[in-house]
Amino acid sequence: KDLGKAIAMYVIVFNCSDGLDYKSLGRMFSGLCQQGAWSCFDEFNRIDIEVLSVVAQQILQILTAVKEAAQSLIFEGVHIKLVLSLGIFVTMNPGYAGRSELPDNLKALLRPIAMMVPDLAL
């Protein structure tokens, strides 16, 4: 969120839970594609593993269209415009109860980054 703020990019934060299904996530992805905003899916690994497998296919379809610099795509059976500035970010807290491991096809689409509090005394 801070990076988006620093470069004046609109960032939408979604707090994920096990109640999310692939249809509601698909609607979120559709809106992000059309808006070109960045999104941060917080606690992404709280989503059920079955849903994450479908979400991987949705994200792959979007990233393929971005890679091809397409102006539009057919997403979930609907023709939508694509604004190439969109960004999909996820946060995870592995090791907590109720958290699932990401499927391999979804891991392949995301770049892992570890965060920590900086030592300002240096």
OpenMM code with the backbone's topology and positions (N, CA, C; nanometers):
from openmm import Vec3, app, unit

residues = "LYS ASP LEU GLY LYS ALA ILE ALA MET TYR VAL ILE VAL PHE ASN CYS SER ASP GLY LEU ASP TYR LYS SER LEU GLY ARG MET PHE SER GLY LEU CYS GLN GLN GLY ALA TRP SER CYS PHE ASP GLU PHE ASN ARG ILE ASP ILE GLU VAL LEU SER VAL VAL ALA GLN GLN ILE LEU GLN ILE LEU THR ALA VAL LYS GLU ALA ALA GLN SER LEU ILE PHE GLU GLY VAL HIS ILE LYS LEU VAL LEU SER LEU GLY ILE PHE VAL THR MET ASN PRO GLY TYR ALA GLY ARG SER GLU LEU PRO ASP ASN LEU LYS ALA LEU LEU ARG PRO ILE ALA MET MET VAL PRO ASP LEU ALA LEU".split()
positions = [
    Vec3(0.0832, -0.1189, 0.0000),
    Vec3(0.0000, 0.0000, 0.0000),
    Vec3(0.0870, 0.1244, 0.0000),
    Vec3(0.1946, 0.1200, 0.0752),
    Vec3(0.2821, 0.2370, 0.0827),
    Vec3(0.3512, 0.2650, -0.0510),
    Vec3(0.3895, 0.1606, -0.1219),
    Vec3(0.4515, 0.1796, -0.2529),
    Vec3(0.3515, 0.2452, -0.3480),
    Vec3(0.2292, 0.1965, -0.3509),
    Vec3(0.1258, 0.2557, -0.4350),
    Vec3(0.1016, 0.4013, -0.4000),
    Vec3(0.0989, 0.4299, -0.2718),
    Vec3(0.0784, 0.5681, -0.2270),
    Vec3(0.1940, 0.6573, -0.2731),
    Vec3(0.3156, 0.6044, -0.2657),
    Vec3(0.4325, 0.6836, -0.3030),
    Vec3(0.4342, 0.7193, -0.4513),
    Vec3(0.3750, 0.6342, -0.5350),
    Vec3(0.3745, 0.6619, -0.6786),
    Vec3(0.2347, 0.6986, -0.7281),
    Vec3(0.1460, 0.7355, -0.6372),
    Vec3(0.0102, 0.7821, -0.6687),
    Vec3(-0.0699, 0.6773, -0.7456),
    Vec3(-0.0604, 0.5534, -0.7009),
    Vec3(-0.1347, 0.4431, -0.7622),
    Vec3(-0.2450, 0.4003, -0.6664),
    Vec3(-0.3652, 0.3853, -0.7202),
    Vec3(-0.4790, 0.3437, -0.6389),
    Vec3(-0.4631, 0.1966, -0.6014),
    Vec3(-0.4663, 0.1654, -0.4717),
    Vec3(-0.4512, 0.0293, -0.4231),
    Vec3(-0.5776, -0.0104, -0.3477),
    Vec3(-0.6383, -0.1211, -0.3896),
    Vec3(-0.7574, -0.1728, -0.3236),
    Vec3(-0.7157, -0.2938, -0.2412),
    Vec3(-0.7498, -0.2921, -0.1124),
    Vec3(-0.7123, -0.4012, -0.0227),
    Vec3(-0.8352, -0.4859, 0.0078),
    Vec3(-0.8216, -0.6168, -0.0153),
    Vec3(-0.9274, -0.7124, 0.0159),
    Vec3(-0.8799, -0.8007, 0.1299),
    Vec3(-0.9595, -0.8103, 0.2349),
    Vec3(-0.9273, -0.9009, 0.3440),
    Vec3(-0.9899, -1.0361, 0.3121),
    Vec3(-0.9082, -1.1345, 0.2813),
    Vec3(-0.9571, -1.2648, 0.2363),
    Vec3(-0.9992, -1.3515, 0.3545),
    Vec3(-1.0975, -1.4367, 0.3284),
    Vec3(-1.1425, -1.5324, 0.4293),
    Vec3(-1.1801, -1.6615, 0.3600),
    Vec3(-1.2103, -1.7631, 0.4385),
    Vec3(-1.2474, -1.8914, 0.3797),
    Vec3(-1.3863, -1.8882, 0.3176),
    Vec3(-1.4588, -1.7776, 0.3336),
    Vec3(-1.5907, -1.7637, 0.2741),
    Vec3(-1.5900, -1.7165, 0.1300),
    Vec3(-1.4733, -1.6791, 0.0775),
    Vec3(-1.4649, -1.6329, -0.0615),
    Vec3(-1.4712, -1.7508, -0.1569),
    Vec3(-1.5434, -1.7330, -0.2668),
    Vec3(-1.5465, -1.8351, -0.3704),
    Vec3(-1.4872, -1.7782, -0.4985),
    Vec3(-1.4695, -1.8646, -0.5985),
    Vec3(-1.4037, -1.8210, -0.7212),
    Vec3(-1.4872, -1.7195, -0.7983),
    Vec3(-1.6194, -1.7225, -0.7809),
    Vec3(-1.7038, -1.6259, -0.8520),
    Vec3(-1.6852, -1.4849, -0.7965),
    Vec3(-1.6814, -1.4717, -0.6645),
    Vec3(-1.6622, -1.3382, -0.6063),
    Vec3(-1.5218, -1.2866, -0.6356),
    Vec3(-1.4226, -1.3732, -0.6309),
    Vec3(-1.2875, -1.3312, -0.6673),
    Vec3(-1.2797, -1.2953, -0.8147),
    Vec3(-1.3520, -1.3684, -0.8983),
    Vec3(-1.3559, -1.3363, -1.0412),
    Vec3(-1.4139, -1.1989, -1.0670),
    Vec3(-1.5181, -1.1633, -0.9916),
    Vec3(-1.5759, -1.0284, -1.0061),
    Vec3(-1.4758, -0.9211, -0.9630),
    Vec3(-1.3992, -0.9502, -0.8573),
    Vec3(-1.2956, -0.8555, -0.8141),
    Vec3(-1.1889, -0.8408, -0.9213),
    Vec3(-1.1426, -0.9535, -0.9767),
    Vec3(-1.0410, -0.9485, -1.0823),
    Vec3(-1.0925, -0.8752, -1.2052),
    Vec3(-1.2185, -0.8958, -1.2394),
    Vec3(-1.2781, -0.8276, -1.3544),
    Vec3(-1.2758, -0.6764, -1.3344),
    Vec3(-1.3133, -0.6317, -1.2171),
    Vec3(-1.3106, -0.4886, -1.1874),
    Vec3(-1.1706, -0.4323, -1.1906),
    Vec3(-1.0743, -0.5073, -1.1386),
    Vec3(-0.9352, -0.4617, -1.1401),
    Vec3(-0.8829, -0.4496, -1.2827),
    Vec3(-0.9183, -0.5454, -1.3670),
    Vec3(-0.8751, -0.5399, -1.5075),
    Vec3(-0.9291, -0.4149, -1.5757),
    Vec3(-1.0537, -0.3836, -1.5509),
    Vec3(-1.1179, -0.2705, -1.6174),
    Vec3(-1.0723, -0.1371, -1.5602),
    Vec3(-1.0340, -0.1356, -1.4331),
    Vec3(-0.9905, -0.0118, -1.3681),
    Vec3(-0.8410, 0.0124, -1.3850),
    Vec3(-0.7637, -0.0949, -1.3868),
    Vec3(-0.6187, -0.0801, -1.3931),
    Vec3(-0.5570, -0.0495, -1.2592),
    Vec3(-0.6314, -0.0759, -1.1520),
    Vec3(-0.5815, -0.0477, -1.0175),
    Vec3(-0.4936, -0.1617, -0.9679),
    Vec3(-0.4232, -0.1359, -0.8608),
    Vec3(-0.3491, -0.2399, -0.7918),
    Vec3(-0.4382, -0.2969, -0.6832),
    Vec3(-0.4169, -0.4232, -0.6519),
    Vec3(-0.4938, -0.4858, -0.5450),
    Vec3(-0.4004, -0.5630, -0.4536),
    Vec3(-0.4347, -0.5624, -0.3277),
    Vec3(-0.3613, -0.6410, -0.2291),
    Vec3(-0.4620, -0.7337, -0.1629),
    Vec3(-0.4454, -0.8630, -0.1854),
    Vec3(-0.5314, -0.9630, -0.1232),
    Vec3(-0.4639, -1.0073, 0.0060),
    Vec3(-0.5115, -0.9527, 0.1170),
    Vec3(-0.4513, -0.9768, 0.2478),
    Vec3(-0.4951, -1.1131, 0.3011),
    Vec3(-0.4001, -1.1856, 0.3600),
    Vec3(-0.4270, -1.3197, 0.4145),
    Vec3(-0.4800, -1.4127, 0.3052),
    Vec3(-0.4167, -1.4088, 0.1895),
    Vec3(-0.4617, -1.4832, 0.0714),
    Vec3(-0.4712, -1.6335, 0.0968),
    Vec3(-0.3834, -1.6870, 0.1818),
    Vec3(-0.3838, -1.8307, 0.2051),
    Vec3(-0.4932, -1.8761, 0.3025),
    Vec3(-0.5841, -1.7856, 0.3409),
    Vec3(-0.7021, -1.8264, 0.4174),
    Vec3(-0.8127, -1.8797, 0.3258),
    Vec3(-0.8007, -1.8543, 0.1973),
    Vec3(-0.8995, -1.9017, 0.0997),
    Vec3(-0.8835, -2.0530, 0.0847),
    Vec3(-0.9951, -2.1238, 0.0677),
    Vec3(-0.9923, -2.2697, 0.0525),
    Vec3(-0.9058, -2.3115, -0.0654),
    Vec3(-0.8390, -2.4230, -0.0504),
    Vec3(-0.7457, -2.4732, -0.1523),
    Vec3(-0.8152, -2.5000, -0.2857),
    Vec3(-0.9407, -2.5450, -0.2811),
    Vec3(-1.0144, -2.5717, -0.4053),
    Vec3(-1.0391, -2.4419, -0.4823),
    Vec3(-1.0687, -2.3365, -0.4088),
    Vec3(-1.0923, -2.2057, -0.4711),
    Vec3(-0.9614, -2.1512, -0.5278),
    Vec3(-0.8516, -2.1703, -0.4563),
    Vec3(-0.7224, -2.1196, -0.5020),
    Vec3(-0.6802, -2.1831, -0.6343),
    Vec3(-0.7175, -2.3074, -0.6563),
    Vec3(-0.6837, -2.3728, -0.7832),
    Vec3(-0.7538, -2.3052, -0.9007),
    Vec3(-0.8797, -2.2670, -0.8818),
    Vec3(-0.9537, -2.1969, -0.9869),
    Vec3(-0.8990, -2.0552, -1.0033),
    Vec3(-0.8662, -1.9901, -0.8916),
    Vec3(-0.8115, -1.8547, -0.8946),
    Vec3(-0.6800, -1.8521, -0.9727),
    Vec3(-0.6018, -1.9580, -0.9624),
    Vec3(-0.4765, -1.9649, -1.0381),
    Vec3(-0.5029, -1.9555, -1.1874),
    Vec3(-0.6075, -2.0215, -1.2347),
    Vec3(-0.6423, -2.0149, -1.3770),
    Vec3(-0.6898, -1.8755, -1.4158),
    Vec3(-0.7649, -1.8103, -1.3258),
    Vec3(-0.8118, -1.6744, -1.3526),
    Vec3(-0.6938, -1.5780, -1.3619),
    Vec3(-0.6008, -1.5889, -1.2678),
    Vec3(-0.4840, -1.5005, -1.2679),
    Vec3(-0.3971, -1.5275, -1.3901),
    Vec3(-0.3810, -1.6550, -1.4271),
    Vec3(-0.3031, -1.6889, -1.5464),
    Vec3(-0.3632, -1.6254, -1.6713),
    Vec3(-0.4938, -1.6280, -1.6823),
    Vec3(-0.5612, -1.5685, -1.7983),
    Vec3(-0.5345, -1.4175, -1.8028),
    Vec3(-0.5409, -1.3515, -1.6884),
    Vec3(-0.5168, -1.2070, -1.6827),
    Vec3(-0.3712, -1.1761, -1.7151),
    Vec3(-0.2785, -1.2485, -1.6535),
    Vec3(-0.1366, -1.2214, -1.6767),
    Vec3(-0.0957, -1.2497, -1.8208),
    Vec3(-0.1576, -1.3491, -1.8829),
    Vec3(-0.1298, -1.3769, -2.0233),
    Vec3(-0.1743, -1.2603, -2.1109),
    Vec3(-0.2919, -1.2059, -2.0824),
    Vec3(-0.3409, -1.0907, -2.1591),
    Vec3(-0.2528, -0.9680, -2.1368),
    Vec3(-0.2051, -0.9478, -2.0150),
    Vec3(-0.1156, -0.8345, -1.9865),
    Vec3(0.0164, -0.8531, -2.0606),
    Vec3(0.0685, -0.9745, -2.0583),
    Vec3(0.1948, -1.0039, -2.1267),
    Vec3(0.1849, -0.9768, -2.2765),
    Vec3(0.0676, -1.0053, -2.3337),
    Vec3(0.0457, -0.9819, -2.4758),
    Vec3(0.0053, -0.8376, -2.5053),
    Vec3(-0.0050, -0.7548, -2.4021),
    Vec3(-0.0459, -0.6141, -2.4141),
    Vec3(-0.1810, -0.6012, -2.4838),
    Vec3(-0.2719, -0.6919, -2.4500),
    Vec3(-0.4056, -0.6905, -2.5097),
    Vec3(-0.4858, -0.5711, -2.4573),
    Vec3(-0.5760, -0.5231, -2.5377),
    Vec3(-0.6639, -0.4130, -2.4971),
    Vec3(-0.7885, -0.4637, -2.4254),
    Vec3(-0.8206, -0.5928, -2.4464),
    Vec3(-0.9385, -0.6525, -2.3846),
    Vec3(-0.9171, -0.8033, -2.3740),
    Vec3(-1.0047, -0.8693, -2.3008),
    Vec3(-1.0002, -1.0135, -2.2906),
    Vec3(-1.1386, -1.0662, -2.2564),
    Vec3(-1.1585, -1.1936, -2.2814),
    Vec3(-1.2829, -1.2582, -2.2412),
    Vec3(-1.2535, -1.3277, -2.1097),
    Vec3(-1.3132, -1.2758, -2.0023),
    Vec3(-1.2872, -1.3250, -1.8677),
    Vec3(-1.4174, -1.3754, -1.8077),
    Vec3(-1.4195, -1.5006, -1.7687),
    Vec3(-1.5395, -1.5631, -1.7126),
    Vec3(-1.6589, -1.5476, -1.8071),
    Vec3(-1.6336, -1.5569, -1.9366),
    Vec3(-1.7397, -1.5518, -2.0364),
    Vec3(-1.7871, -1.4132, -2.0743),
    Vec3(-1.7224, -1.3093, -2.0222),
    Vec3(-1.7629, -1.1718, -2.0508),
    Vec3(-1.6453, -1.0968, -2.1148),
    Vec3(-1.6729, -1.0235, -2.2209),
    Vec3(-1.5705, -0.9430, -2.2874),
    Vec3(-1.5500, -0.8149, -2.2072),
    Vec3(-1.4285, -0.7953, -2.1532),
    Vec3(-1.3987, -0.6766, -2.0722),
    Vec3(-1.2739, -0.6077, -2.1266),
    Vec3(-1.2644, -0.4786, -2.0997),
    Vec3(-1.1436, -0.4061, -2.1393),
    Vec3(-1.0339, -0.4370, -2.0377),
    Vec3(-0.9109, -0.4148, -2.0781),
    Vec3(-0.7967, -0.4439, -1.9934),
    Vec3(-0.7077, -0.3206, -1.9868),
    Vec3(-0.6914, -0.2660, -1.8675),
    Vec3(-0.5989, -0.1550, -1.8444),
    Vec3(-0.4706, -0.2165, -1.7898),
    Vec3(-0.3618, -0.2008, -1.8634),
    Vec3(-0.2389, -0.2745, -1.8367),
    Vec3(-0.1666, -0.2343, -1.7084),
    Vec3(-0.2111, -0.1313, -1.6413),
    Vec3(-0.1438, -0.0902, -1.5176),
    Vec3(-0.1866, -0.1723, -1.3969),
    Vec3(-0.2758, -0.2687, -1.4165),
    Vec3(-0.3259, -0.3438, -1.3026),
    Vec3(-0.2154, -0.4247, -1.2363),
    Vec3(-0.2298, -0.4446, -1.1069),
    Vec3(-0.1338, -0.5237, -1.0313),
    Vec3(-0.2058, -0.6084, -0.9287),
    Vec3(-0.1619, -0.7326, -0.9130),
    Vec3(-0.2213, -0.8241, -0.8160),
    Vec3(-0.1123, -0.8634, -0.7168),
    Vec3(-0.1326, -0.8278, -0.5913),
    Vec3(-0.0386, -0.8592, -0.4846),
    Vec3(-0.1123, -0.9389, -0.3779),
    Vec3(-0.0429, -1.0291, -0.3118),
    Vec3(-0.1041, -1.1070, -0.2044),
    Vec3(-0.0131, -1.1038, -0.0824),
    Vec3(-0.0741, -1.1090, 0.0341),
    Vec3(0.0022, -1.1264, 0.1575),
    Vec3(-0.0413, -1.2568, 0.2201),
    Vec3(0.0537, -1.3210, 0.2886),
    Vec3(0.0254, -1.4482, 0.3542),
    Vec3(0.0997, -1.4530, 0.4862),
    Vec3(0.0395, -1.5196, 0.5811),
    Vec3(0.1037, -1.5494, 0.7077),
    Vec3(0.1045, -1.7012, 0.7235),
    Vec3(0.2057, -1.7674, 0.6677),
    Vec3(0.2075, -1.9138, 0.6743),
    Vec3(0.2303, -1.9621, 0.8172),
    Vec3(0.1840, -2.0816, 0.8438),
    Vec3(0.2070, -2.1407, 0.9749),
    Vec3(0.0950, -2.1200, 1.0743),
    Vec3(0.0006, -2.0317, 1.0452),
    Vec3(-0.1128, -2.0107, 1.1352),
    Vec3(-0.2187, -2.1179, 1.1106),
    Vec3(-0.3003, -2.1427, 1.2116),
    Vec3(-0.4092, -2.2396, 1.1974),
    Vec3(-0.5102, -2.1888, 1.0950),
    Vec3(-0.5629, -2.2797, 1.0148),
    Vec3(-0.6624, -2.2426, 0.9150),
    Vec3(-0.6046, -2.1862, 0.7869),
    Vec3(-0.4738, -2.1905, 0.7722),
    Vec3(-0.4100, -2.1394, 0.6504),
    Vec3(-0.3749, -2.2569, 0.5601),
    Vec3(-0.3937, -2.2400, 0.4316),
    Vec3(-0.3618, -2.3464, 0.3368),
    Vec3(-0.2341, -2.3120, 0.2614),
    Vec3(-0.1680, -2.4141, 0.2134),
    Vec3(-0.0510, -2.3970, 0.1284),
    Vec3(-0.1006, -2.3649, -0.0121),
    Vec3(-0.0331, -2.2755, -0.0817),
    Vec3(-0.0756, -2.2401, -0.2165),
    Vec3(-0.0509, -2.3559, -0.3120),
    Vec3(-0.1432, -2.3795, -0.4049),
    Vec3(-0.1190, -2.4820, -0.5078),
    Vec3(0.0011, -2.4435, -0.5939),
    Vec3(0.0676, -2.5448, -0.6487),
    Vec3(0.1888, -2.5196, -0.7278),
    Vec3(0.1619, -2.4318, -0.8490),
    Vec3(0.0450, -2.4485, -0.9136),
    Vec3(0.0162, -2.3662, -1.0311),
    Vec3(-0.0027, -2.2195, -0.9937),
    Vec3(-0.0429, -2.1913, -0.8709),
    Vec3(-0.0560, -2.0531, -0.8250),
    Vec3(0.0780, -1.9988, -0.7782),
    Vec3(0.1577, -2.0812, -0.7140),
    Vec3(0.2918, -2.0388, -0.6714),
    Vec3(0.3752, -1.9933, -0.7907),
    Vec3(0.3574, -2.0614, -0.9037),
    Vec3(0.4349, -2.0292, -1.0235),
    Vec3(0.4013, -1.8913, -1.0788),
    Vec3(0.2841, -1.8372, -1.0441),
    Vec3(0.2413, -1.7078, -1.0973),
    Vec3(0.2812, -1.5907, -1.0072),
    Vec3(0.3224, -1.6185, -0.8846),
    Vec3(0.3511, -1.5137, -0.7872),
    Vec3(0.4990, -1.5132, -0.7516),
    Vec3(0.5533, -1.3952, -0.7270),
    Vec3(0.6926, -1.3824, -0.6844),
    Vec3(0.6961, -1.3649, -0.5331),
    Vec3(0.7683, -1.4512, -0.4634),
    Vec3(0.7743, -1.4366, -0.3171),
    Vec3(0.8681, -1.3235, -0.2755),
    Vec3(0.8236, -1.2485, -0.1758),
    Vec3(0.9043, -1.1408, -0.1189),
    Vec3(0.8876, -1.1482, 0.0318),
    Vec3(0.9981, -1.1489, 0.1052),
    Vec3(0.9923, -1.1507, 0.2509),
    Vec3(1.0032, -1.0082, 0.3028),
    Vec3(0.9211, -0.9759, 0.4012),
    Vec3(0.9201, -0.8426, 0.4591),
    Vec3(0.9652, -0.8502, 0.6043),
    Vec3(1.0340, -0.7474, 0.6494),
    Vec3(1.0710, -0.7394, 0.7908),
    Vec3(1.0842, -0.5922, 0.8284),
    Vec3(1.0798, -0.5680, 0.9565),
    Vec3(1.0923, -0.4323, 1.0080),
    Vec3(1.2384, -0.3891, 0.9945),
    Vec3(1.2638, -0.2710, 0.9364),
    Vec3(1.4029, -0.2275, 0.9178),
    Vec3(1.4666, -0.1887, 1.0505),
    Vec3(1.5982, -0.2083, 1.0583),
    Vec3(1.6751, -0.1659, 1.1759),
    Vec3(1.7200, -0.0225, 1.1504),
    Vec3(1.6490, 0.0727, 1.2067),
    Vec3(1.6767, 0.2136, 1.1828),
    Vec3(1.7986, 0.2652, 1.2598),
    Vec3(1.8518, 0.1832, 1.3490),
    Vec3(1.9684, 0.2242, 1.4278),
    Vec3(2.0963, 0.2217, 1.3442),
    Vec3(2.0927, 0.1529, 1.2330),
    Vec3(2.2131, 0.1449, 1.1468),
    Vec3(2.2428, 0.2757, 1.0895),
] * unit.nanometer
topology = app.Topology()
chain = topology.addChain("A")
for resn in residues:
    res = topology.addResidue(resn, chain)
    for name in ("N", "CA", "C"):
        topology.addAtom(name, app.Element.getBySymbol(name[0]), res)
